[in-house]
Amino acid sequence: MKIALIIIRVLLGGMYLFASVPFFLNISMGDMPKMTADQTTFMTGVMAAKYLMPLIKGTELISGILLLIGRTAPLAAIMIFPITLNIFLYHAFLGPKDLPMVAVMLLFNLFLFYAYRQKYMPMVSK
């Protein structure tokens, strides 16, 4: 279980780290895939709110670093979960082509919740 925890923590942290760094360095990661009308509408709304994309990418960057550090992984798993869930729901409703990869990210996050459940108990106990 401990080795699986380390592997999943590092994989999830690496995914979020490598998804956020190009945003802040203005590095193009290749051609953007063609978006549907619904995806374009959604992304137009996200980009119209000037603070939202830097907030999302900043949270991804910080959470990715915290996951890679290891000591702070329980905090990072909680911080990144709303973003993971939103990415999953986006792909479930608007772009199912990448849904299997995003489902794995969600499963990784849920696995981290299970692995660190003892750390979260004080938050939910009386």
C-alpha positions as protocol buffer text, in pm:
chain_id: "A"
residue {
  index: 1
  type: MET
  ca { x: 0 y: 0 z: 0 }
}
residue {
  index: 2
  type: LYS
  ca { x: 284 y: 238 z: 84 }
}
residue {
  index: 3
  type: ILE
  ca { x: 452 y: 194 z: -255 }
}
residue {
  index: 4
  type: ALA
  ca { x: 119 y: 238 z: -436 }
}
residue {
  index: 5
  type: LEU
  ca { x: 59 y: 554 z: -234 }
}
residue {
  index: 6
  type: ILE
  ca { x: 396 y: 699 z: -334 }
}
residue {
  index: 7
  type: ILE
  ca { x: 347 y: 609 z: -700 }
}
residue {
  index: 8
  type: ILE
  ca { x: -3 y: 757 z: -718 }
}
residue {
  index: 9
  type: ARG
  ca { x: 96 y: 1067 z: -524 }
}
residue {
  index: 10
  type: VAL
  ca { x: 393 y: 1134 z: -753 }
}
residue {
  index: 11
  type: LEU
  ca { x: 194 y: 1066 z: -1071 }
}
residue {
  index: 12
  type: LEU
  ca { x: -91 y: 1296 z: -970 }
}
residue {
  index: 13
  type: GLY
  ca { x: 149 y: 1564 z: -849 }
}
residue {
  index: 14
  type: GLY
  ca { x: 345 y: 1543 z: -1172 }
}
residue {
  index: 15
  type: MET
  ca { x: 30 y: 1567 z: -1384 }
}
residue {
  index: 16
  type: TYR
  ca { x: -80 y: 1885 z: -1211 }
}
residue {
  index: 17
  type: LEU
  ca { x: 267 y: 2034 z: -1205 }
}
residue {
  index: 18
  type: PHE
  ca { x: 318 y: 1980 z: -1577 }
}
residue {
  index: 19
  type: ALA
  ca { x: -32 y: 2110 z: -1652 }
}
residue {
  index: 20
  type: SER
  ca { x: 26 y: 2437 z: -1468 }
}
residue {
  index: 21
  type: VAL
  ca { x: 387 y: 2536 z: -1538 }
}
residue {
  index: 22
  type: PRO
  ca { x: 333 y: 2606 z: -1913 }
}
residue {
  index: 23
  type: PHE
  ca { x: 45 y: 2840 z: -1826 }
}
residue {
  index: 24
  type: PHE
  ca { x: 265 y: 3063 z: -1611 }
}
residue {
  index: 25
  type: LEU
  ca { x: 564 y: 3050 z: -1849 }
}
residue {
  index: 26
  type: ASN
  ca { x: 344 y: 3111 z: -2157 }
}
residue {
  index: 27
  type: ILE
  ca { x: 476 y: 2794 z: -2320 }
}
residue {
  index: 28
  type: SER
  ca { x: 265 y: 2638 z: -2592 }
}
residue {
  index: 29
  type: MET
  ca { x: 214 y: 2266 z: -2544 }
}
residue {
  index: 30
  type: GLY
  ca { x: 124 y: 2204 z: -2907 }
}
residue {
  index: 31
  type: ASP
  ca { x: -184 y: 2279 z: -3108 }
}
residue {
  index: 32
  type: MET
  ca { x: -510 y: 2315 z: -2921 }
}
residue {
  index: 33
  type: PRO
  ca { x: -759 y: 2046 z: -3018 }
}
residue {
  index: 34
  type: LYS
  ca { x: -1069 y: 2160 z: -3205 }
}
residue {
  index: 35
  type: MET
  ca { x: -1340 y: 2249 z: -2955 }
}
residue {
  index: 36
  type: THR
  ca { x: -1713 y: 2199 z: -2992 }
}
residue {
  index: 37
  type: ALA
  ca { x: -1954 y: 2492 z: -2965 }
}
residue {
  index: 38
  type: ASP
  ca { x: -2036 y: 2401 z: -2603 }
}
residue {
  index: 39
  type: GLN
  ca { x: -1669 y: 2378 z: -2510 }
}
residue {
  index: 40
  type: THR
  ca { x: -1600 y: 2713 z: -2674 }
}
residue {
  index: 41
  type: THR
  ca { x: -1888 y: 2873 z: -2482 }
}
residue {
  index: 42
  type: PHE
  ca { x: -1760 y: 2728 z: -2155 }
}
residue {
  index: 43
  type: MET
  ca { x: -1400 y: 2834 z: -2214 }
}
residue {
  index: 44
  type: THR
  ca { x: -1510 y: 3183 z: -2321 }
}
residue {
  index: 45
  type: GLY
  ca { x: -1684 y: 3221 z: -1985 }
}
residue {
  index: 46
  type: VAL
  ca { x: -1381 y: 3093 z: -1795 }
}
residue {
  index: 47
  type: MET
  ca { x: -1148 y: 3329 z: -1981 }
}
residue {
  index: 48
  type: ALA
  ca { x: -1387 y: 3624 z: -1936 }
}
residue {
  index: 49
  type: ALA
  ca { x: -1336 y: 3601 z: -1561 }
}
residue {
  index: 50
  type: LYS
  ca { x: -978 y: 3725 z: -1554 }
}
residue {
  index: 51
  type: TYR
  ca { x: -899 y: 3576 z: -1213 }
}
residue {
  index: 52
  type: LEU
  ca { x: -1033 y: 3224 z: -1266 }
}
residue {
  index: 53
  type: MET
  ca { x: -767 y: 3062 z: -1486 }
}
residue {
  index: 54
  type: PRO
  ca { x: -472 y: 3196 z: -1280 }
}
residue {
  index: 55
  type: LEU
  ca { x: -652 y: 3076 z: -964 }
}
residue {
  index: 56
  type: ILE
  ca { x: -705 y: 2728 z: -1110 }
}
residue {
  index: 57
  type: LYS
  ca { x: -353 y: 2697 z: -1247 }
}
residue {
  index: 58
  type: GLY
  ca { x: -203 y: 2840 z: -927 }
}
residue {
  index: 59
  type: THR
  ca { x: -390 y: 2584 z: -720 }
}
residue {
  index: 60
  type: GLU
  ca { x: -272 y: 2309 z: -957 }
}
residue {
  index: 61
  type: LEU
  ca { x: 89 y: 2429 z: -926 }
}
residue {
  index: 62
  type: ILE
  ca { x: 85 y: 2452 z: -546 }
}
residue {
  index: 63
  type: SER
  ca { x: -98 y: 2120 z: -507 }
}
residue {
  index: 64
  type: GLY
  ca { x: 137 y: 1947 z: -750 }
}
residue {
  index: 65
  type: ILE
  ca { x: 439 y: 2068 z: -553 }
}
residue {
  index: 66
  type: LEU
  ca { x: 279 y: 1969 z: -220 }
}
residue {
  index: 67
  type: LEU
  ca { x: 199 y: 1622 z: -356 }
}
residue {
  index: 68
  type: LEU
  ca { x: 556 y: 1575 z: -472 }
}
residue {
  index: 69
  type: ILE
  ca { x: 693 y: 1687 z: -135 }
}
residue {
  index: 70
  type: GLY
  ca { x: 496 y: 1411 z: 35 }
}
residue {
  index: 71
  type: ARG
  ca { x: 463 y: 1547 z: 388 }
}
residue {
  index: 72
  type: THR
  ca { x: 189 y: 1781 z: 279 }
}
residue {
  index: 73
  type: ALA
  ca { x: 7 y: 1535 z: 52 }
}
residue {
  index: 74
  type: PRO
  ca { x: -312 y: 1515 z: 265 }
}
residue {
  index: 75
  type: LEU
  ca { x: -354 y: 1892 z: 237 }
}
residue {
  index: 76
  type: ALA
  ca { x: -279 y: 1885 z: -135 }
}
residue {
  index: 77
  type: ALA
  ca { x: -534 y: 1608 z: -197 }
}
residue {
  index: 78
  type: ILE
  ca { x: -807 y: 1823 z: -41 }
}
residue {
  index: 79
  type: MET
  ca { x: -694 y: 2137 z: -224 }
}
residue {
  index: 80
  type: ILE
  ca { x: -689 y: 1975 z: -567 }
}
residue {
  index: 81
  type: PHE
  ca { x: -1010 y: 1771 z: -538 }
}
residue {
  index: 82
  type: PRO
  ca { x: -1254 y: 2046 z: -652 }
}
residue {
  index: 83
  type: ILE
  ca { x: -1040 y: 2107 z: -959 }
}
residue {
  index: 84
  type: THR
  ca { x: -1014 y: 1735 z: -1033 }
}
residue {
  index: 85
  type: LEU
  ca { x: -1390 y: 1697 z: -999 }
}
residue {
  index: 86
  type: ASN
  ca { x: -1453 y: 1997 z: -1225 }
}
residue {
  index: 87
  type: ILE
  ca { x: -1215 y: 1861 z: -1490 }
}
residue {
  index: 88
  type: PHE
  ca { x: -1392 y: 1525 z: -1471 }
}
residue {
  index: 89
  type: LEU
  ca { x: -1739 y: 1680 z: -1506 }
}
residue {
  index: 90
  type: TYR
  ca { x: -1621 y: 1903 z: -1792 }
}
residue {
  index: 91
  type: HIS
  ca { x: -1504 y: 1600 z: -1985 }
}
residue {
  index: 92
  type: ALA
  ca { x: -1807 y: 1392 z: -1887 }
}
residue {
  index: 93
  type: PHE
  ca { x: -2050 y: 1649 z: -2026 }
}
residue {
  index: 94
  type: LEU
  ca { x: -1856 y: 1842 z: -2289 }
}
residue {
  index: 95
  type: GLY
  ca { x: -1561 y: 1639 z: -2413 }
}
residue {
  index: 96
  type: PRO
  ca { x: -1582 y: 1265 z: -2348 }
}
residue {
  index: 97
  type: LYS
  ca { x: -1279 y: 1189 z: -2568 }
}
residue {
  index: 98
  type: ASP
  ca { x: -1036 y: 1237 z: -2276 }
}
residue {
  index: 99
  type: LEU
  ca { x: -1269 y: 1100 z: -2010 }
}
residue {
  index: 100
  type: PRO
  ca { x: -1070 y: 779 z: -1938 }
}
residue {
  index: 101
  type: MET
  ca { x: -754 y: 974 z: -1846 }
}
residue {
  index: 102
  type: VAL
  ca { x: -949 y: 1222 z: -1636 }
}
residue {
  index: 103
  type: ALA
  ca { x: -1134 y: 935 z: -1465 }
}
residue {
  index: 104
  type: VAL
  ca { x: -795 y: 794 z: -1365 }
}
residue {
  index: 105
  type: MET
  ca { x: -703 y: 1133 z: -1215 }
}
residue {
  index: 106
  type: LEU
  ca { x: -1025 y: 1130 z: -1015 }
}
residue {
  index: 107
  type: LEU
  ca { x: -961 y: 773 z: -898 }
}
residue {
  index: 108
  type: PHE
  ca { x: -607 y: 872 z: -795 }
}
residue {
  index: 109
  type: ASN
  ca { x: -747 y: 1160 z: -590 }
}
residue {
  index: 110
  type: LEU
  ca { x: -1007 y: 933 z: -428 }
}
residue {
  index: 111
  type: PHE
  ca { x: -735 y: 678 z: -351 }
}
residue {
  index: 112
  type: LEU
  ca { x: -536 y: 951 z: -175 }
}
residue {
  index: 113
  type: PHE
  ca { x: -846 y: 1038 z: 30 }
}
residue {
  index: 114
  type: TYR
  ca { x: -874 y: 673 z: 133 }
}
residue {
  index: 115
  type: ALA
  ca { x: -503 y: 642 z: 211 }
}
residue {
  index: 116
  type: TYR
  ca { x: -500 y: 958 z: 423 }
}
residue {
  index: 117
  type: ARG
  ca { x: -838 y: 903 z: 588 }
}
residue {
  index: 118
  type: GLN
  ca { x: -685 y: 899 z: 937 }
}
residue {
  index: 119
  type: LYS
  ca { x: -547 y: 1250 z: 879 }
}
residue {
  index: 120
  type: TYR
  ca { x: -897 y: 1377 z: 791 }
}
residue {
  index: 121
  type: MET
  ca { x: -1080 y: 1221 z: 1087 }
}
residue {
  index: 122
  type: PRO
  ca { x: -1025 y: 1517 z: 1324 }
}
residue {
  index: 123
  type: MET
  ca { x: -1204 y: 1741 z: 1072 }
}
residue {
  index: 124
  type: VAL
  ca { x: -1522 y: 1532 z: 1076 }
}
residue {
  index: 125
  type: SER
  ca { x: -1529 y: 1409 z: 1437 }
}
residue {
  index: 126
  type: LYS
  ca { x: -1699 y: 1595 z: 1718 }
}
